[in-house]
Amino acid sequence: MKVDIFKEMEDHDVEQIVFNYDKATGLKSIIAINDTTIGPALGGCRMWDYESEEEALMDAIRLSVGMTYKCSVAGTNFGGGKTVIMGDPKKDKSETLFRALGRFVQMLNGRYYTGTDVGTTGQDFVYASQESDYLVGLPEAYGGSGDTAIPTAYGVYMGIKAAAKSAFGDDTLKGLTVAVQGVGKVGTFVVEHLLKEDAKIIVCDVVEENLVALTDKYPQVKVVDPEAIYEQECDIFTPCALGAILNDETISKLKCKVIAGSANNQLAEPRHGKLLHEKGILYAPDFVINSGGLIQVADELEMQDNNHDRVMAKTRTIYDILLNIFNLSKEKDIPTYEAANRLAEERIETIAQIKRKYVRD
């Protein structure tokens, strides 16, 4: 596919795209900065074996837009950005590749902060930190705030409870059936939270090791094939894998009343959010419910220290934010993703108005 880059930037309100290449290490990466109205851009670095440069570019753009909305709704003082690295994370990583990436991030001089995402780890950014001051989420042993999967999963759990309250009138999860798609780090933590409330759990994953690790610890969990997860009789469907899984084919299979999970960009297209609304399925917008990791790294930058209790307290507010979104959706009869977008855009515009007032440096 041929991409008209400036047209895509116009359509998605992207401020800046930076293409980075390092011959010595083979690094090929793209940094997309979507919006810096509220503050510097913040967004993780994804390493993926993309089929084409165009696919990598569109992923960076799409994810950077999501980060802008996520940062705004979560109440942080950051805008949205994203980095993608073209390459197989199982074969193409090296110390020098991430140090090269760190140099490119440093060149942006604080316009953009990044950290781990799909395909990258804390150790990758320990290497990058030798070349850049603008990294977040490093392991605690290296002065960072640690594993973002912990607050992300906790935020998803709080979001599931908020969705249950809105859909079923009570946020107690005991006896409810939850189908979890993907039990990597975040998905496994989510399952553990749900089991503590005596929810009934169905899971799937394309990685057999993840399933074995989970079921060895929790044999009461039911495992199904990945393609069968959409058709499970359940109260809540919880996507915790990759995005675009809510589409024409899968939505017709769903047998749930609520969708609430950690995966980014779950809607294949915005119209699928409208389709869920029309079908009476309550959808927790992904960029709201999965913002716990963002909350942690934003707190790390804003507070200049690492305080787990403070992060978890901030993450609990996802419950109230989602209830507000669900109520706005009902009041205006609009899809929940539109309600979430409105809240994000209103905050960005209001802060933009405030920032127009002159203050002498």
Buried (B, 14 or more C-beta within 10 A) or exposed (E): EEBEEEEBBEEBEBBBBBBBEBEEBBBBBBBBBBBBBBBBBBBBBBBBBBEEEBBBBBBBBBBBBBBBBBBBBBBBBBBBBBBBBBBEBEEBBBBBBBBBBBBBBBBBEEBBBBBBBBBBEBBBBBBBBEBBEBBBBBBEEEEBBBBBBBBBBBBBBBBBBBBBBBBBEEBBBEEBBBBBBBBBBBBBBBBBBBBEBEBBBBBBBEEEEBBEBBBEEBEEBEBBEEEEBBBBEBBBBBBBBBBBBBBEEBBEEBEBBBBBBBBBBBBBEEEBBBBBBEEEBBBBBBBBBBBBBBBBBBBBBEEEEBBBEBBBEBBBBBBEBBBBBBEBBEEEEBBBBBBBBBBBBEBBEEBEEEEEEEEEE
